[in-house]
Amino acid sequence: MNIDLLRKGIAAVFWTGLSIVAAFGQQTEPALRDRPITLHRENASLALIMVDLIEDFDVPVGFEESSLDHDHDDYFFDVNLPCWEDCFDENGRLRVKTPKDTVVKVKNHLLTIDADNEPLARVLDRIVAQMGYYRWEIVDDVVNIIPSEGRDKRFEALLDLRIPHFKNVDYQKRESKHMDNVRWGLALLPEVVDFFKENNIRFSTEERFTQRRELSVPIEYRDLTLRQLLNRYTKLKRGGWAVKINHKKMNEWKQKPPFDYVDIFV
């Protein structure tokens, strides 16, 4: 027998065996939809459940409000993490979390979740079933909760807007890693400005989610939809995004204003 062939055969078997052992010994992260969730909440706000999912299980969430919910603010939730710097430990876990008793409380549209080590998909099914007008999907590895009924055509078109270029810059147009520049950068995109004018929409200037945290890298995106941009940015920063009517601004008028105030929260 050829000694070289024998050696090569033994080496092949050896490395194949090592590969199999390594594969079995390696712990792979489950897909987002299969991520195990243990969560027990009774008559809780969506805001509280989102804090649980975002902070305890690192589930990124985008939310597009249904027109059937334009008359209330009960589905308001914080889209950013509760820290400005040194947010994560060496394993990528949050060092600081939102005190649960400080999360916004609502009287209506309450949700109950009772899950022990269940896949995220099953938990999301229960959430949207109780919300009434929504379904969920995973886009770019981000959960998107979108209307199944009463979809606001303006919101749908806004999120489908094609954005040729977005770069995060400060007020002097210098490259920036600071998150608090992103929301205003989106609002000042020519495509978004033109869309708001054409659809009789005002961008809300209320800053309910001011976030001074610095990103690990500068962001620059090209040739994508606004929804894709929000998802990719959310995947990077962690947390969520939301497009919804600003009810507080709308209620400042004694009569219905001649336009709608809309928020893009990131």
C-alpha positions as CSV (number, residue, x, y, z in Angstrom):
1,M,0.0,0.0,0.0
2,N,1.2,3.5,-0.8
3,I,2.4,5.0,2.5
4,D,1.5,8.6,1.4
5,L,-2.0,7.6,0.6
6,L,-2.4,5.8,4.0
7,R,-1.1,8.9,5.8
8,K,-3.5,11.2,3.9
9,G,-6.4,8.8,4.7
10,I,-5.6,8.8,8.4
11,A,-5.3,12.6,8.4
12,A,-8.6,13.0,6.6
13,V,-10.4,10.8,9.2
14,F,-8.7,12.7,12.0
15,W,-9.8,16.1,10.9
16,T,-13.3,15.0,10.0
17,G,-13.6,13.6,13.6
18,L,-12.4,16.9,15.0
19,S,-14.9,18.8,12.9
20,I,-17.7,16.7,14.2
21,V,-16.7,17.1,17.8
22,A,-16.3,20.8,17.4
23,A,-19.8,21.1,15.8
24,F,-21.4,19.2,18.6
25,G,-19.5,21.2,21.2
26,Q,-20.4,24.5,19.7
27,Q,-23.4,26.4,21.1
28,T,-25.2,28.2,18.3
29,E,-27.5,31.1,19.0
30,P,-31.1,30.2,18.1
31,A,-32.8,32.2,15.3
32,L,-34.7,35.3,16.6
33,R,-38.1,33.7,16.1
34,D,-37.0,30.6,18.1
35,R,-35.3,32.6,21.0
36,P,-36.6,31.2,24.3
37,I,-38.7,33.7,26.3
38,T,-39.8,33.4,29.9
39,L,-42.2,36.3,30.6
40,H,-45.1,36.7,33.0
41,R,-47.2,39.9,32.8
42,E,-50.8,40.4,33.7
43,N,-52.8,43.5,32.5
44,A,-49.5,45.2,31.5
45,S,-48.9,48.0,29.0
46,L,-47.2,47.3,25.7
47,A,-44.5,49.6,26.9
48,L,-43.7,47.3,29.8
49,I,-43.7,44.2,27.7
50,M,-41.4,45.9,25.1
51,V,-39.0,46.8,27.9
52,D,-38.9,43.1,28.9
53,L,-38.3,41.9,25.3
54,I,-35.8,44.6,24.4
55,E,-33.7,44.7,27.6
56,D,-34.0,41.1,29.0
57,F,-34.0,39.2,25.7
58,D,-32.3,41.6,23.2
59,V,-35.3,41.5,20.8
60,P,-35.2,44.5,18.4
61,V,-38.8,45.7,17.6
62,G,-40.2,48.0,14.9
63,F,-43.8,49.3,15.2
64,E,-46.1,50.8,12.6
65,E,-49.3,52.2,14.1
66,S,-52.7,51.2,12.7
67,S,-55.1,54.0,11.8
68,L,-57.6,52.3,14.1
69,D,-55.3,53.2,17.0
70,H,-54.7,56.8,16.0
71,D,-57.1,58.0,18.8
72,H,-55.0,56.8,21.7
73,D,-51.4,56.6,22.9
74,D,-51.5,53.3,24.7
75,Y,-49.0,51.6,22.4
76,F,-46.3,54.1,23.1
77,F,-43.0,52.5,24.1
78,D,-39.4,53.5,24.6
79,V,-37.3,52.6,21.6
80,N,-33.9,53.2,23.2
81,L,-31.9,51.5,25.9
82,P,-31.7,53.2,29.3
83,C,-28.0,54.1,29.2
84,W,-25.7,56.7,27.6
85,E,-22.3,55.0,27.9
86,D,-20.7,51.8,29.1
87,C,-24.0,50.0,28.4
88,F,-22.8,46.4,27.9
89,D,-20.7,43.9,29.7
90,E,-18.1,41.7,28.1
91,N,-20.9,39.3,27.0
92,G,-22.9,42.0,25.4
93,R,-25.5,42.1,28.2
94,L,-27.0,45.3,29.4
95,R,-25.3,46.7,32.6
96,V,-28.3,49.0,33.4
97,K,-32.0,48.3,32.9
98,T,-35.1,50.4,33.1
99,P,-36.8,50.3,36.6
100,K,-40.1,48.5,35.8
101,D,-42.1,50.9,38.1
102,T,-41.1,53.9,36.0
103,V,-42.5,52.5,32.7
104,V,-45.5,54.4,31.3
105,K,-48.8,53.1,32.7
106,V,-52.1,53.0,30.7
107,K,-55.7,52.1,31.7
108,N,-56.7,50.5,28.4
109,H,-55.3,48.1,25.8
110,L,-53.6,46.0,28.5
111,L,-51.9,42.7,27.6
112,T,-51.3,39.5,29.5
113,I,-48.4,37.2,28.7
114,D,-47.7,33.9,30.5
115,A,-44.7,32.1,28.9
116,D,-42.1,29.7,30.3
117,N,-39.2,29.1,28.0
118,E,-41.4,29.5,24.9
119,P,-40.1,30.6,21.4
120,L,-40.4,34.2,20.7
121,A,-42.8,33.5,17.7
122,R,-45.4,32.1,20.1
123,V,-45.1,35.1,22.5
124,L,-45.5,37.5,19.6
125,D,-48.6,35.6,18.4
126,R,-50.1,36.2,21.8
127,I,-49.1,39.9,21.8
128,V,-50.6,40.8,18.4
129,A,-53.7,38.7,19.1
130,Q,-54.5,40.9,22.1
131,M,-53.6,44.2,20.3
132,G,-56.3,43.4,17.8
133,Y,-55.2,45.0,14.5
134,Y,-51.7,43.7,14.0
135,R,-49.5,40.9,12.7
136,W,-45.8,40.4,13.0
137,E,-43.0,39.5,10.7
138,I,-39.2,39.4,11.0
139,V,-37.4,41.7,8.5
140,D,-33.6,42.1,8.5
141,D,-33.5,40.1,11.8
142,V,-35.8,42.7,13.5
143,V,-39.4,42.0,14.6
144,N,-41.8,44.3,12.7
145,I,-45.3,44.7,14.2
146,I,-47.4,46.1,11.4
147,P,-51.2,46.6,10.9
148,S,-53.3,43.7,9.7
149,E,-56.3,46.1,9.7
150,G,-56.6,49.8,9.3
151,R,-53.2,50.3,7.7
152,D,-52.5,54.0,7.2
153,K,-51.6,54.3,3.6
154,R,-49.4,57.3,4.4
155,F,-47.3,55.3,6.9
156,E,-47.0,52.4,4.5
157,A,-45.8,54.7,1.7
158,L,-43.5,56.6,4.0
159,L,-41.8,53.3,5.1
160,D,-41.5,52.2,1.5
161,L,-39.8,55.5,0.5
162,R,-36.6,54.9,-1.4
163,I,-33.6,56.6,0.4
164,P,-30.6,57.1,-2.0
165,H,-28.3,58.1,0.8
166,F,-28.2,58.6,4.6
167,K,-25.2,59.5,6.7
168,N,-25.3,60.4,10.4
169,V,-23.9,63.9,10.8
170,D,-24.0,66.6,13.4
171,Y,-25.4,70.1,13.0
172,Q,-22.1,71.2,11.3
173,K,-22.5,68.3,8.8
174,R,-19.5,66.5,10.4
175,E,-19.6,62.7,10.6
176,S,-21.2,61.7,13.9
177,K,-21.6,58.5,16.0
178,H,-24.1,60.2,18.3
179,M,-27.6,58.7,18.2
180,D,-29.4,61.9,19.0
181,N,-28.5,63.2,15.5
182,V,-30.2,60.3,13.7
183,R,-33.8,61.2,14.2
184,W,-33.4,64.7,13.0
185,G,-31.2,63.5,10.1
186,L,-34.1,61.3,9.0
187,A,-36.6,64.1,9.3
188,L,-34.4,66.3,7.1
189,L,-34.0,63.8,4.3
190,P,-35.2,65.5,1.1
191,E,-37.4,62.5,0.3
192,V,-39.1,62.6,3.8
193,V,-39.5,66.4,3.7
194,D,-41.2,66.2,0.3
195,F,-43.4,63.3,1.4
196,F,-44.6,65.2,4.4
197,K,-45.5,68.2,2.3
198,E,-47.4,66.2,-0.3
199,N,-49.3,64.3,2.4
200,N,-50.1,67.2,4.7
201,I,-48.0,65.8,7.6
202,R,-46.0,67.7,10.2
203,F,-42.9,66.1,11.8
204,S,-43.4,66.2,15.6
205,T,-40.6,68.1,17.3
206,E,-41.3,66.5,20.7
207,E,-38.3,64.5,21.9
208,R,-39.6,61.7,24.1
209,F,-36.6,59.5,23.3
210,T,-33.6,61.7,23.4
211,Q,-30.6,59.4,23.3
212,R,-27.0,60.7,23.7
213,R,-25.4,57.3,23.4
214,E,-22.5,57.1,21.0
215,L,-22.6,54.2,18.4
216,S,-19.7,51.9,18.0
217,V,-19.4,52.9,14.4
218,P,-20.6,55.8,12.2
219,I,-23.5,54.9,10.0
220,E,-24.0,55.4,6.3
221,Y,-26.6,53.7,4.2
222,R,-27.3,53.8,0.4
223,D,-30.2,52.8,-1.8
224,L,-32.7,51.3,0.6
225,T,-36.2,51.9,1.8
226,L,-36.9,53.9,5.0
227,R,-38.1,50.6,6.6
228,Q,-34.9,48.9,5.7
229,L,-32.9,51.8,7.1
230,L,-34.8,51.8,10.4
231,N,-34.4,48.0,10.7
232,R,-30.6,48.1,10.0
233,Y,-30.1,51.0,12.4
234,T,-32.1,49.3,15.1
235,K,-30.2,46.1,14.7
236,L,-27.0,48.1,15.3
237,K,-28.1,50.2,18.2
238,R,-30.5,47.6,19.8
239,G,-33.9,48.7,21.0
240,G,-36.6,49.6,18.5
241,W,-38.3,52.1,16.1
242,A,-41.8,53.4,15.8
243,V,-43.9,55.3,13.3
244,K,-47.1,56.7,14.9
245,I,-49.3,59.7,15.3
246,N,-48.2,62.1,18.0
247,H,-51.4,62.3,20.1
248,K,-50.1,64.9,22.5
249,K,-49.4,67.4,19.7
250,M,-52.8,66.6,18.1
251,N,-54.6,67.2,21.4
252,E,-53.1,70.7,21.8
253,W,-55.6,71.9,19.2
254,K,-59.2,72.6,20.4
255,Q,-60.4,71.4,17.0
256,K,-58.8,68.8,14.7
257,P,-55.7,70.4,13.2
258,P,-55.5,70.8,9.4
259,F,-52.6,68.3,9.3
260,D,-51.4,65.3,11.3
261,Y,-48.3,65.3,13.5
262,V,-46.3,62.1,12.9
263,D,-43.4,60.8,14.8
264,I,-40.5,58.7,13.6
265,F,-38.9,57.4,16.8
266,V,-35.5,55.7,16.6
